[in-house]
Amino acid sequence: MSEAPILVNRQDGYVILTLNRPDKLNSFNEEMHKALMAALVDVEQDESCRALVLTASGKGFCAGQDLGDRVKPDPNAPPPDLTQTIEAYYNPLIRKLRSLSIPVVCAVNGVAAGAGANIALACDIVLAAKRAKFLQAFAKIGLVPDSGGTYFLPRLLGDARARALCLLAEPISAEKAEEWGLIYRAVDDEALMEEAIALAKHLATQPTIGLGLIKQALNASASNSLDEQLDLERDYQGEAGRTPDYIEGVMAFMEKRAPNFTGRR
């Protein structure tokens, strides 16, 4: 029996999900899409899980779509309708990663190309091994960046760099990605998982409801006016202020001790 396309490692307070098709550079086929979405739904429903790490096995993080699924033996056959795959799998995956109410740390262990790069960018905090590269490979095969690429890149890099990366389809190193603000940090290859797990352990002890509201506020800021965002901050602050973790945080500050956040409403 072949190995599972997604490995699930449950720890105290957090979960590690690992893309596991290393012989295919963890490129997506239908089976891996379904397994990853099922794992994310399980994480979302698990109240004991307060942080998530997404990483991959082998030498690469993710090469995007498995093009072997797209090759037709009959050259006269009509081309596949790529909108179906995007609508059924990639768009729901990006929406799920962005909407999770817990922080998502992505540990990019190698090349992240095409949709693989943009799946990483959909996460909250991206660490990358220094050997990793990010590549918007779509133009090489006549396609358009998907999985949020045309959304994330201009916001993270600015228009000029986003256009160049998409049109030229040139890879950039993890260290350049950090310098440009595409990712949070590039780290030594051997330290990647240690640092990602340290972040997850820390986040799993923090005020989870508040962190989820921070995520929602940042997500909304891309399309809100200033007035709309101020109103949203007001409403979310009211919600956060009614949680036990806010009271615990204030009491710990006043008593000069470390807080004991539960992440519960």
C-alpha positions in Angstrom: 0.0 0.0 0.0 1.4 3.4 -0.9 2.1 6.0 1.7 -0.6 8.6 2.7 -0.3 11.8 0.6 -0.6 13.9 3.8 1.1 13.0 7.0 -0.7 14.2 10.2 1.4 14.6 13.4 -0.6 15.7 16.4 1.3 17.3 19.2 0.3 19.0 22.4 -1.5 22.2 21.3 -0.5 22.0 17.6 -0.5 19.8 14.5 2.1 19.3 11.8 0.7 18.5 8.3 3.3 17.2 5.8 2.8 17.1 2.0 4.0 13.6 1.2 4.6 12.9 -2.5 8.4 13.4 -2.4 9.0 11.5 -5.6 6.8 14.1 -7.4 8.2 17.1 -5.5 4.9 17.0 -3.6 2.9 18.2 -6.6 -0.8 18.0 -6.2 -3.1 15.4 -7.6 -6.7 14.9 -6.7 -5.9 12.4 -3.9 -3.5 14.8 -2.1 -6.0 17.7 -2.5 -8.7 15.7 -0.8 -6.4 14.4 1.9 -5.1 17.9 2.8 -8.6 19.5 2.9 -9.9 16.7 5.1 -6.9 17.2 7.5 -7.5 20.9 7.6 -11.2 20.4 8.4 -10.2 18.0 11.2 -7.7 20.7 12.5 -10.4 23.3 12.4 -12.8 21.2 14.4 -10.2 20.2 17.0 -10.5 22.7 19.9 -7.2 21.4 21.4 -5.3 22.5 18.3 -4.2 26.1 18.7 -1.5 26.3 15.9 -0.7 24.5 12.6 2.6 23.8 10.8 2.4 23.0 7.1 5.6 21.5 5.6 6.6 18.8 3.1 8.7 15.7 2.8 11.8 15.2 0.6 13.9 17.8 -1.1 11.1 20.1 -2.4 8.1 21.8 -0.7 5.6 21.7 -3.6 5.9 21.9 -7.4 2.3 22.9 -7.8 0.0 20.8 -10.0 1.1 17.4 -11.0 1.1 17.9 -14.8 1.0 14.1 -15.3 -2.7 14.4 -14.4 -3.1 16.8 -17.3 -1.3 14.8 -20.1 -3.7 13.1 -22.5 -2.6 10.1 -24.6 -4.6 11.4 -27.5 -3.0 14.6 -28.9 -6.3 15.4 -30.6 -8.3 15.3 -27.4 -9.7 18.6 -26.2 -7.6 20.4 -23.6 -8.7 20.0 -20.0 -10.9 22.6 -18.4 -8.6 24.0 -15.7 -11.3 26.1 -14.2 -12.8 22.8 -12.7 -9.6 21.9 -10.8 -9.2 25.5 -9.5 -12.8 25.8 -8.4 -13.0 22.3 -6.9 -9.6 22.2 -5.2 -7.2 25.1 -5.2 -9.6 28.0 -4.4 -11.2 26.1 -1.5 -7.7 25.2 -0.2 -6.5 28.9 -0.2 -9.8 30.0 1.4 -9.5 27.4 4.1 -5.9 28.3 5.0 -6.8 32.0 5.2 -9.9 31.5 7.2 -8.6 29.1 9.8 -9.0 30.7 13.2 -5.6 29.5 14.4 -2.1 30.7 13.2 -0.6 28.7 10.3 3.2 28.4 10.1 4.6 27.2 6.8 8.0 25.6 6.7 9.2 25.7 3.1 11.9 23.0 2.9 12.8 23.3 -0.8 11.5 24.6 -4.1 8.0 26.1 -4.0 6.8 26.5 -7.5 3.5 27.5 -9.1 0.6 26.9 -6.9 3.0 25.5 -4.4 4.5 28.9 -3.9 1.1 30.6 -3.5 -0.1 28.0 -1.0 2.9 28.9 1.1 2.1 32.6 0.8 -1.5 31.9 2.0 -0.2 30.9 5.4 0.3 33.4 8.2 4.0 33.0 9.0 6.4 31.6 6.3 9.8 30.3 7.2 12.0 28.9 4.4 15.2 26.9 4.4 18.0 28.8 2.7 18.1 26.2 0.0 14.5 26.9 -0.9 13.4 28.9 -4.0 10.1 30.5 -4.9 9.0 30.4 -8.5 5.9 31.6 -10.3 6.3 29.0 -13.0 2.9 29.5 -14.8 4.2 31.6 -17.7 6.6 28.8 -18.7 3.6 26.7 -19.8 1.3 29.6 -20.9 -0.8 29.9 -17.8 -1.8 32.6 -15.3 -0.7 32.5 -11.6 -3.5 31.0 -9.6 -4.1 30.0 -6.0 -4.0 33.7 -5.0 -0.7 34.5 -6.7 -2.0 37.6 -8.4 -3.5 38.7 -5.1 -0.6 38.0 -2.7 2.3 39.1 -4.8 1.4 42.7 -5.4 0.5 43.2 -1.8 3.7 41.6 -0.5 6.1 42.9 -3.1 4.6 45.9 -4.8 3.5 46.0 -8.5 6.9 46.1 -10.2 8.4 43.0 -8.5 5.1 41.1 -8.7 4.9 41.7 -12.5 8.5 40.7 -13.1 8.2 37.5 -11.1 5.0 36.5 -12.9 6.0 37.5 -16.4 9.6 36.3 -16.3 9.0 33.1 -14.3 12.4 33.5 -12.6 13.1 31.9 -9.3 14.2 33.9 -6.2 16.1 32.5 -3.3 14.7 32.2 0.2 17.1 34.9 1.3 15.9 37.3 -1.4 12.3 36.4 -0.6 13.0 37.5 3.0 14.8 40.7 1.9 11.9 41.6 -0.4 9.3 40.9 2.3 7.7 37.9 0.6 8.3 35.6 3.6 9.0 36.1 7.3 12.5 34.6 7.5 15.0 32.4 5.7 16.8 30.0 8.1 19.6 27.5 7.9 18.3 24.3 6.2 18.9 22.1 9.2 17.2 24.5 11.6 14.0 24.9 9.6 11.7 22.4 11.5 13.2 23.3 14.8 12.3 26.9 14.3 8.9 26.2 12.8 8.0 23.9 15.8 9.2 26.5 18.2 6.9 29.1 16.7 4.0 26.6 16.8 4.6 25.8 20.4 4.7 29.5 21.3 1.6 30.3 19.3 -0.2 27.3 21.0 0.2 29.0 24.4 -1.1 32.4 23.3 -4.6 33.9 23.4 -6.1 31.9 20.5 -9.3 33.8 20.1 -7.4 37.1 19.9 -5.0 35.7 17.3 -7.9 34.5 15.2 -9.4 38.0 15.3 -6.1 39.5 14.3 -6.0 37.2 11.2 -9.6 38.2 10.3 -8.8 41.9 10.7 -5.6 41.7 8.5 -7.5 39.7 5.9 -10.2 42.3 5.7 -7.8 45.3 5.5 -6.9 44.6 1.9 -10.4 45.6 0.7 -11.7 47.9 3.5 -11.5 51.6 3.6 -9.9 53.2 6.6 -13.3 54.0 8.1 -14.5 50.4 7.6 -11.3 49.0 9.1 -11.6 51.3 12.1 -15.1 50.0 12.7 -14.0 46.4 12.3 -11.1 46.9 14.8 -13.7 48.4 17.3 -15.9 45.4 16.9 -13.1 42.8 17.1 -11.6 44.6 20.1 -15.0 44.3 21.9 -15.1 40.6 21.1 -11.5 40.0 22.3 -12.1 42.0 25.4 -14.9 39.6 26.5 -12.6 36.5 26.4 -11.1 35.0 29.6 -7.7 35.3 28.0 -8.0 39.1 28.0 -8.7 39.1 31.7 -5.8 36.6 32.3 -3.5 38.8 30.3 -4.3 41.9 32.3 -4.1 40.1 35.6 -0.7 38.5 34.7 0.6 41.9 33.7 -0.5 43.5 37.0 0.9 40.6 39.0 4.1 40.5 37.1 3.9 36.8 36.1 3.6 34.8 32.9 0.0 34.5 31.7 -1.7 31.2 31.4 -3.9 31.5 28.2 -6.5 28.8 27.6 -7.6 29.9 24.1 -11.2 29.4 25.2 -14.2 31.8 24.9 
